[in-house]
Amino acid sequence: MENNINQKPVTVVLVGIGGYGALYVDELLADMDNSLCRLVGVVDPAAAKSPKFDCICERGIPVYATLEAFYNHNQAELCCIAAPIQFHTPYTVYAMEHGSHVICEKPLSGCYTDGVALAALSDKTGKFIISGYQWSHNRAILSLKRDILDGKFGAVKQMRTKILWPRRESYFKRGSGWAGKRCAADGTYILDSVANNAAAHYLHNMLFLLGDRMNSAALPVSVDAELMRVNPIENFDTCAIRMHTADGAPLLFLATHATKENEDPVFIYEFEKGSVSFAAAGGHGIVAVMNDGEEISYGNPFDDQMVKVRYALRAVRDADARAELPCIVSTAVPHAQCIWAIRDVPIADTPEALLEEIPGGENGEDILRVIRPLHDAMNLAYDKCCMLSELNDAVSADLRKVLKPVMGLSVGERVGE
Ligand SMILES: NC(=O)c1ccc[n+]([C@@H]2O[C@H](COP(=O)([O-])OP(=O)(O)OC[C@H]3O[C@@H](n4cnc5c(N)ncnc54)[C@H](O)[C@@H]3O)[C@@H](O)[C@H]2O)c1
């Protein structure tokens, strides 16, 4: 984004500067150097633990322990929120009530109903809320969505996605200890899991691409779920989730933190008139092959991951850009509804016989917990486009014995409860 010489830099406050927030610091400091914005404060109760603390202090940017303290002394046109999930809604509300537009990290929140209240508040205050799914701001994904909406691909037949992202114990113990939690101490829903955090993008992306407008996402009608856990957490670290669209097309999502092998996201989306695929490891970006042989390269969905911040900066100044924001609060609601719909699905614990513990870290205490047959089972389920419990091979037989599948949950009924 070029800065128009007549435009004043957008004033910005950033909430959460450690963890993922460090990437916001880098982006905002670069945008500041390009005169796009002015970072007028950061908020983090553990700011000094962030690797970015020193450079924030060197630049003379004020640091606050609470958002209240920031707004008591200051104001900002844009508030960026990269704090843990339980703070997404209260901080978004607080920032809007104090005159700021908001970009808040994904997921929307732990509770899908927050989306309705936030959208109403956004209308009332005239402040936008961007949900920080970077793929939904990415050029390749947006041009694919344009073609889907223009009817180039016809109706969707099936979609499948797989992510194997091993995470060690330190991941689950990071920050203020909210990882893998269902609720915060005050009862606020978090529902942190592989599907609501690290791999949330790829579940959301299937719904996003099927939205009936550039900034909407499709709501699944029903959902099947198999949830597992190998780490000592409240929620699940492994899942097979299959959503069904109103037309009955299955959207399969296979994700885990419990394999030895790291396999970055892959997807195959099949439509009437062609098929779209992506393999992060392949280096080819998103490629569509139409039934008539035409090939279309859309580009890499991992390019320019912080472009979402520049969308926000532009939208503060430009009403037309605001109207075209691709991922606003309502766009993030279908993902949140899906997570809500499966919130009480029983989680299968991993029996000793299937568990492998791989020591790591300086003194070997940073353990990676692996569910032994999972790597092969996930790959087979992806190839066959089926749930883990629907496999019939020998390798996954022991795994299938422990799964607790729940099929055909009505999303409408579950979110109405
Ligand atoms: N878009 C992405 O690719 C991506 C990647 C990782 C995380 N995230 C999202 O970013 C958010 C933070 O995740 P994380 O993994 O960085 O968490 P984290 O726990 O590692 O870091 C959170 C940061 O927020 C700070 N913090 C904690 N409580 C706070 C409070 N009350 N007010 C202000 N700051 C507070 C912490 O001190 C820390 O600096 C989550 O919503 C997560 O889903 C997004």
The ligand as an SDF file (V2000), in Angstrom:
LIG
                    3D

 44 48  0  0  0  0  0  0  0  0999 V2000
   -3.0440  -15.5170   12.4830 N   0  0  0  0  0  0  0  0  0  0  0  0
   -2.1970  -16.4520   12.8660 C   0  0  0  0  0  0  0  0  0  0  0  0
   -1.5660  -17.1370   12.0820 O   0  0  0  0  0  0  0  0  0  0  0  0
   -1.9810  -16.6730   14.3310 C   0  0  0  0  0  0  0  0  0  0  0  0
   -0.8970  -17.4420   14.7740 C   0  0  0  0  0  0  0  0  0  0  0  0
   -0.7340  -17.6340   16.1370 C   0  0  0  0  0  0  0  0  0  0  0  0
   -1.6500  -17.0900   17.0330 C   0  0  0  0  0  0  0  0  0  0  0  0
   -2.6980  -16.3570   16.5490 N   0  0  0  0  0  0  0  0  0  0  0  0
   -3.6720  -15.7890   17.4690 C   0  0  0  0  0  0  0  0  0  0  0  0
   -3.0450  -14.7820   18.2340 O   0  0  0  0  0  0  0  0  0  0  0  0
   -3.6130  -14.7500   19.5330 C   0  0  0  0  0  0  0  0  0  0  0  0
   -2.5080  -14.9000   20.5780 C   0  0  0  0  0  0  0  0  0  0  0  0
   -1.9520  -16.1840   20.4370 O   0  0  0  0  0  0  0  0  0  0  0  0
   -0.4320  -16.4870   20.8610 P   0  0  0  0  0  0  0  0  0  0  0  0
   -0.1760  -17.8670   20.4210 O   0  0  0  0  0  0  0  0  0  0  0  0
    0.4500  -15.4070   20.4090 O   0  0  0  0  0  0  0  0  0  0  0  0
   -0.5810  -16.4340   22.4510 O   0  0  0  0  0  0  0  0  0  0  0  0
    0.5820  -16.2650   23.5510 P   0  0  0  0  0  0  0  0  0  0  0  0
   -0.0150  -16.6560   24.8360 O   0  0  0  0  0  0  0  0  0  0  0  0
    1.8070  -16.9490   23.0530 O   0  0  0  0  0  0  0  0  0  0  0  0
    0.8890  -14.6880   23.5230 O   0  0  0  0  0  0  0  0  0  0  0  0
   -0.1220  -13.7840   23.8130 C   0  0  0  0  0  0  0  0  0  0  0  0
    0.4550  -12.4210   24.1410 C   0  0  0  0  0  0  0  0  0  0  0  0
   -0.6320  -11.6710   24.6870 O   0  0  0  0  0  0  0  0  0  0  0  0
   -0.2370  -11.1890   25.9710 C   0  0  0  0  0  0  0  0  0  0  0  0
   -1.3840  -11.1420   26.8620 N   0  0  0  0  0  0  0  0  0  0  0  0
   -1.8490  -12.0920   27.6960 C   0  0  0  0  0  0  0  0  0  0  0  0
   -2.9130  -11.6110   28.3870 N   0  0  0  0  0  0  0  0  0  0  0  0
   -3.1240  -10.3630   27.9350 C   0  0  0  0  0  0  0  0  0  0  0  0
   -4.0590   -9.3620   28.2690 C   0  0  0  0  0  0  0  0  0  0  0  0
   -4.9940   -9.5730   29.1840 N   0  0  0  0  0  0  0  0  0  0  0  0
   -3.9900   -8.1760   27.6070 N   0  0  0  0  0  0  0  0  0  0  0  0
   -3.0430   -7.9500   26.6800 C   0  0  0  0  0  0  0  0  0  0  0  0
   -2.1220   -8.8670   26.3310 N   0  0  0  0  0  0  0  0  0  0  0  0
   -2.1600  -10.0550   26.9530 C   0  0  0  0  0  0  0  0  0  0  0  0
    0.8110  -12.1600   26.4840 C   0  0  0  0  0  0  0  0  0  0  0  0
    1.6330  -11.5530   27.4900 O   0  0  0  0  0  0  0  0  0  0  0  0
    1.5540  -12.4580   25.2030 C   0  0  0  0  0  0  0  0  0  0  0  0
    2.4990  -11.4530   24.9370 O   0  0  0  0  0  0  0  0  0  0  0  0
   -4.6440  -15.8680   19.5890 C   0  0  0  0  0  0  0  0  0  0  0  0
   -5.8970  -15.3520   19.2890 O   0  0  0  0  0  0  0  0  0  0  0  0
   -4.2010  -16.7940   18.4860 C   0  0  0  0  0  0  0  0  0  0  0  0
   -5.2550  -17.5530   17.9460 O   0  0  0  0  0  0  0  0  0  0  0  0
   -2.8520  -16.1340   15.2320 C   0  0  0  0  0  0  0  0  0  0  0  0
  1  2  1  0
  2  3  2  0
  2  4  1  0
  4  5  1  0
  4 44  2  0
  5  6  2  0
  6  7  1  0
  7  8  2  0
  8  9  1  0
  8 44  1  0
  9 10  1  0
  9 42  1  0
 10 11  1  0
 11 12  1  0
 11 40  1  0
 12 13  1  0
 13 14  1  0
 14 15  2  0
 14 16  1  0
 14 17  1  0
 17 18  1  0
 18 19  2  0
 18 20  1  0
 18 21  1  0
 21 22  1  0
 22 23  1  0
 23 24  1  0
 23 38  1  0
 24 25  1  0
 25 26  1  0
 25 36  1  0
 26 27  1  0
 26 35  1  0
 27 28  2  0
 28 29  1  0
 29 30  1  0
 29 35  2  0
 30 31  1  0
 30 32  2  0
 32 33  1  0
 33 34  2  0
 34 35  1  0
 36 37  1  0
 36 38  1  0
 38 39  1  0
 40 41  1  0
 40 42  1  0
 42 43  1  0
M  CHG  2   8   1  16  -1
M  END
$$$$
